[in-house]
């Protein structure tokens, strides 16, 4: 009781501990410790009061007082007896130690258990490990169900969550030019690797689709089990290996589960329905049929035996034009692809996470110069592709003059040679939202507030996979887009117009191709995915481009 009196600061009141417990119950403490568990560790505290050998329990008098206090017994002291001073953690009540240890990272708890027998016994309390699983990994499943089945929360942390913590987050699979997006998360009592797939072309604003590639669990034994989820015959044996930092690989041990009774033809038709949401007969464009068949042949050969490299979401700054992140966009016959939009001082860049045989994943598909806004003409003039080209060429010539004057590379092109392909071509153009200024009136005063939106319409002759696009925009900027021949041959940057519609949508007009791409934000919550700092993110972008250059 004396220890409790010192800790709660109310003196030597005999009812101090009773009031403290009552107060904790009234405040609905977040400790989910079961009463039986508390009773168990209190009893352990009685029997092992001297287990740690701390100074505060050396003499018989204080030890018996503390033991009686743990058990809730009233101890009669003399009038002159003062409360003992706790000299170490070992002098604290076991239930208080449980609360303290529950706040420590799970990685340090094994070291704490080596201090003494008392600490080791307290660290076997499920309350501690339950909280670590919840706070460190976001497990929302009721872990008591697993405990009832014979698998402790400590086992889940030590044998499942902690060993595989390094594979949580976003990854890009090495599937040649096609790339991909894998998100490894703690999902219920599983660790699951979800492959993210864009919506069916051309429904760019539909939500992303997900397909499980592997899962790890402890449902059937007291050790972690890895299962491959690829194919149509249910989970089967798999393996995961950590190759090196920020890289791991998966292997399927039963690839016969990927085969279908109808052979490759049935596999192709099933894959086509999942990938494109249609049959081959419904795709009339011959070139598109060739591209689809090529992708199936290339990707199916891996049989879910893949290597993954870590990728990060771009850091956000208050000065960014819009929130950086992942977007899905239309790419003509190649269908929908996923890009990552990031901001770098005076430029915005969109890097491909999924790609195609022309411009592979990892390459810089769009490079936008935020220093060169463009004000769109009125709607009638916007219909004329020649008027838009005139604006673009005017900015392009200005860029060329600056390039010649400075004798350096064009500032609007990407900084990494691998992304640009070393091509020197016309730079893409961007238009500024009339929000930048009402420049149609050359003499307007600086105090005039710009309009919040501006009418927008695609020029006649510009093809769009999705004709349902916003008819108003905020800003437009000068930029370039990367194009190349099959096999990423003869890459070059071509002029285009970046159009910001709102916080979740933007577009790009490829002037040379007379094509329009609409991009829509990926809104899924992606945990363990943010870059530690801008330097790590920049290094990741550079590595991504080198993987496919």
N, C-alpha and C positions, 0 to 999 in steps of 0.2 A: 504494500500500500504506500510505503514511503517513496518507492521509486515512482509510482504513479503520481503521488502528490507533487513531486518535483517536476515531472514532465508536464502536468496540466496546470501547474502554478497556482493551486488553491490551498496549499498548506497541508497539514496533517489530518485533514478530515477523514474519518473512517468511511464516510459515504462517497468519497471523491470518485473512487473507481466506478461505483454504481451509477453516479450521475454522468460520468463520462460515457459509459456504455449506453445509457438511456439517450444521451444527446446524440450519439452516433446513429442510433436507430431512428431518431426523429429526423435527422438530416439525410436519411437514406444514403448512407455511404456507398460509393461506387465499388467497394470490395464485395465480390460475389462469393466470398468464402462460405462454405456450408457450415452449419452449426456442428456437425459431426467432425468436420475437418478441424475446426477451431478447438473442439474438445480434445481431439487427438494430439494436436501440437502442444496444447496447454499441459496435458498429462506428460508429454515428452519433456516439457520444460521442467516439470516437477522432478522427474527421475534423473534428468541430466543437468541439474542446476549448476553443477560444477564442471560440466563437460568441457568448457573452453578454458578453464583455469584462469579466468580473469581476476584481477585484484579485488573487484567488488564482491566476489563470492568466496574469498579465501577463508574468512573466519566463519565459525559455525553459527554465530548469532545472526548476522545479516543473511546468510544463506537460508536458514530456516524461515526467517521472516519473509524473504522473497518467495520461497516456495509456497508458504501459506498464502501469500498474496495472490500468486498465480491461480491457486485453487479457490480463491474467493473467501478464505477463512479470515476471521477477525483476530488480529494479533494484538495482545495487550502489552503496551510499552510503558516504561517508566516515564514520569513527567519530564525528566531531563534528557530522555533519549532523543537524538536528532535523526533525521532521515539519512540513509546512506546515499552517497553520491555515486551515480553510475560512472564507472571508470572506463567502460568499453561497451561496444555494441552487445557483447555477450550478456551484459547485465539487464538488457531491455526485455520486456515480456515477449514471448514467442509470437503472439498475434500482431504485435507492433513490428517485429522483424519481418513478418510476412508482408506487411504493407510496404516496408522499406525495400525489401528485395523485389517486390512486384514492380517497382519503379526503375529498376536497373535494366540495362540492355541484356538480352538473353545471352549474348556472346561472353559476358563477364561472369555469369552465374556459375559455370563450372569452376572457375578460380575461387569464387567465394566458398564453394562447397568444400574446398581443401583446407579451409582455415581450422575447422574443428568439427567434432561429431555433431554438436548441436546445430550448427549451420547446415551441415549435410542433411540432417533429418528434416529441418525446416524447408530446405529447398526441394524436398520431395512432395511438397504441398501442391496440389493441382491448381489452386487459385493463382499461384505465381505464373505458371506456364500458360494457363488459360489467357491471362492478361497479356502476356508477351505475344502469343499467337494473334490476339485481336489487335493490339496496338502496333505491332511491327509489320504485320502482313495483312491486316484487314479481314481476318477470318470472321465471317458473320454467322457461320453455322454453330449450333449449340454443341459445344465440344463434350458436354456431359453424355451425349448419346454414344460418342466414340469410347468414352471412359467406361460406360456401362457394358460396351462390347469387348472390353479388355484392352483397348488401346489408349494409353494415357496421353494427356496434353503435352507432357514432357517428351514422350516418344515422337509425337507429331512435330514438335518444334525441332528436336535434336536430329531425327532421322529423315524428315521430309522437308520442312521449310528452310532450315538453316543450310543443309547441304546444297539445295537447289536455288538458293536466293540469288545467285549470280546470273541465272538465266531469266529472271523476271524482267519485263520491259519490252521495248520494241526492237525488232530484228529484221534484217533484209536477207532473204535466202539467196544463195548463189545459184540462180537458174538462168545462166547466160544473159541474154539481153532482156529477158522478161522480168527479172527481179521479183519483188513481192513485198508484202507487209505482214509480219508475224507479231502477235502480241501475246506474251506469256504472262498469265495472271494466276493468282490464287482464287479459285472459283469453288465456293463451298468447301468440301473436304479434299479437293483435287488441286493440283497445279496443271493448268491446261494451256496448250499452245494453239491459239486461234489464228488461222490464216484469214486475213481480211481481203474480201473481193469487192470490186466496185459494183454498183447496181448494173442491171442489164442496159446495154446501149439502146437509146440515147438518154435514158431517164436519170440525168445527172443529179437531180435533187432528191432522189430516193435514198433511203438509208443504206449503209454498207451491208454486205452479206458476210457471214462468218462460217468457217468450216474448221472443225477440230482436226489437228494433225497428230497430236500425241497428248497423253495425260499421265500424271504421276500420282499415286495414291498409296494408302496403307490399309485398304479395306479388307484384304484377304490374308494379310500376314503382318508381323511386327517389323517388317522392313519395307522400304519404299519400292514400289513396283512401277516400271515404265511400260506403257502400252502404246502401240501404234494405232491410230484411229483412221488411217487412210483406207479407202476401199469401201465395200458395201457389205462386209460380212461381220461387222462389229469389231470390238477391241481385240488386239492380239499382241504377241510379244514384241517389244521394241527395246531400244537402248539409246542412251544419251551420253555423249562424251564431251568434256570440255577440252577443246583443242588448245586454246591459249586465252589470255585475257580478252574479254569482249568478243569471243568467238566460241561457238559450240557446234556439234554435229549430231544428227539423229540417224538412227539405223533401224530398219524393219527386219526382224528375224523370221518373218513368215510372209514373204511377198506373194505367196499363192493366194492369200486373202484378198489381194488387189485384183485378181482375175475374175472375169465374169463368164457365165456359161456360154454366151453367144460369141465369145472371142473378142478380138480387137474392134470389130464393127459395132458390137453392142456397147463396148467400153467408150467408143468415140461418140456414139449417139447420146449416151448418158452424160458424158462430159460436156457435150455441146449444149444440152438442155440446161445443165447447171451453170455453165460459163456464159452462155448467150441468151438463154431463155427461149430458144427456138430450135427448129430442125434445119438440116442443111438445105432441104428443099425450099424453105422459106427465105433463104438468103440468095437473092438473085444475082448479086454482083460477083462475077467470077473471080476478080482479084481478092475480094474479101474471103471467098471460100478457100482460096489458096493460103491466105494468111492464117486462117483458122486451123486448117489441117496441119500447117507447118508448126503452129504452136502446140497442138495436141501431141504430135510426134516427138517434139523436143522435150516438153515438160513431163510426159508420161514415162520417159526412160529412167527417171531418177528413182521411182518407186519409194518416195518419201525418205530416201537416203540423201540428206542435204546438209550443207554447211551454212550457218547463219552468222551474220556480223551485226554487232550492236549499232543502232542508230538512235539519235536523240531528237526530241522536239526542239525547235529553235527558241532561244530565250526571247522574252518580250521586253520592250522598252516603251516608256511613255511617249516617245517621239515617233513611234511606228505609225504608218499610215492606217493600218488596221491590225488586228490581232494576228500574229504569225501562226502557222500551224499546217495541217494537212488538208488538201483539197482534192476532189475528183473532177476530172475534166475530159472533154470530148476530143478525140484525136482521129477523126475521119474513119477510114476503114479499119483502123486498129482498135476501135471501140473506146471505152473509157479507161483512163489511166489515173494513177494517184501521184500527186506532186506535193512537195514540201515548200511552202512559201516562207522566206526569211528576209530580214532587213539588215543591210550592211551600210551604215552611214547614209550615203546619198543614193543608194541603189536598193532595189528589191529583186530577189532572185527566186525562181521556182525550179527546184531540182526534182527529177523524176525518181520515184520509188518503184514504180512499175514502168516497163518500157516495151519496145518493139524492135523488130530487126533493123529498122532504119535508124532510130535514135534510142539506144539502150537505156536501161535503168541506171541511175547514178549521174546522168549527164544534166547540164544546166539547160533546161528547155526554154526558159524566159529570163531575160535580163533587162530590168526596167530602170531608167535614169530618172530619179525623182527630182532632179534639178531642171528637167525640161518638160514642164507642163504644156498642154495644148488645149486651147479653147475651141470646142466644136462650133461649126457654123449652125445656122438654123436647120430645121428638119428637112426642108426641101433640098438644101445643098448637101446634106448628109447622104441623101440617096445617090448622089453622083460619086462614083468611085474615083473619078479623075480629081475631084476637089479634095478628097481625103489624101490621095497620092501627092497632090501638090503641097499640102501641109507637111506631109512626111518628108518629102524630098527637100523642102526648105530647111527643116531641122537637120536632116542628114548632111546637107552641104555645110551647114554651120559646124557640125561635128568634125567633118573632114578638114575644114580650115583650122580648127583648133588643134587637130591632130598634127597637121603639117607645121603649125607654128610652134608647138611644144616638142615636136620630134619624138613623141612617145606613143605608146599604145592608146587606142581610143578608150576614154574613161568609162564608157557605158558597156564595154564588153567585159566578159567575166575575167577574173584575175587568174584563174587556173587554165593553163593551156589545154589540158585534157578535155575541158568542157567545151572550149571553143573549137577545137580541132585545128587551130592554127589558121583558120580561114579569114581572109580579109574581104568583107562584103559590106553591103549597105547596112547601116544600123537600123534597128527597129525603132519605130516612133511611138511615143506615148502622148496622150492628150490629157490635158488637165481638165478636171471638172470645172465648170464655170464657177464652182465655189471658190476656186483660186482667185479669180477676179473677173469682173464683168468687162473683159478686155475688148469686147465688141465696141465699147465706147472708149476710144483712146484717151479722152480727156477726163475720164471719171476720177473723182477724188479718192484719196486713199481711205477716207472715212466711210465710203459706201460699202455696206455689208453685202457680200456676194450671195447669190441665190443658193439654197440648200440642195436643189436638184436641177438637172438639165435634161431636156428631152433627148432621147437617143433612138436611132434606128439604123439598121445595117444597110450599107450601100447596095444597090441593085447589082446582082452578079456575084455577090459574096455568099458562098455556101455555108449552111449551118446544119449540123446534125440535129440540133434541137431548136425548133423555131419558136418555142416558148421561152423567150428571154426577156429581161426587164426592159421597159420602154423609157426609163429614166436612169440617169447615172449621177454620181457625185463628182468624180474627177477622171481625167484621162492623162496619160503620160507617154512619152517617147520610150520605145524599147526595142529589143531584138529577140527573135525566136530562132532556135537551132533546127535546121533541116539537114538531111543527109540522104544518100542513096542506100540501097539495100546493103546490109552488112556494115553500116556506119561508114560508107565510103563518101569521099568529097564533102565532109561536113562544112557548113557555112552558116553564118548568122544573117538572117534576113529581116527587113523592116517590118514593123507591126505597131499596132496601137493597143495599149493597155487601158482597159476601161474598168473603173471601180464602180460597181453598182451599189453595194452596201457592205456591211460588216462581214457577210457570209458568202458573197458572190462577186466574182470579177470575170472579165472576158479578155480575149486577145484576138485582134484581127490580123491574120497573116496576109499581108498585102500581095506578096509574090504568088502565094498559093490561092489567093482570093477565097480564103476560108476563115471561119470564125470558131473559136473554142470557148465554151462556157465552163466555168469552174465553180463548184459549190463546196462549202466547208464540210469536212468530216467532223461530226459532232459527238462521236463516241468518246467516253471517258477513258483515257489512256494513263494508267498508273505507272510509276517507276520509269517514266519516259523523258523527263526534262533534263536538258544538258546542265552539268554542274556550273559551267561558265561559258562565255562566248568563245574562248580559245579552244576548249574541247570540241565545241560545235563546229568551228571552222576546220579543225583538224579532221573531224569526221567527214565533212563535205569533201575535203581534198581526197581522203581515202576512198570515198564512194566513187568519185570520178575515175580514180586510178584502177578500180576493180574492173571497169568495163571499157576503158580506153583502148 
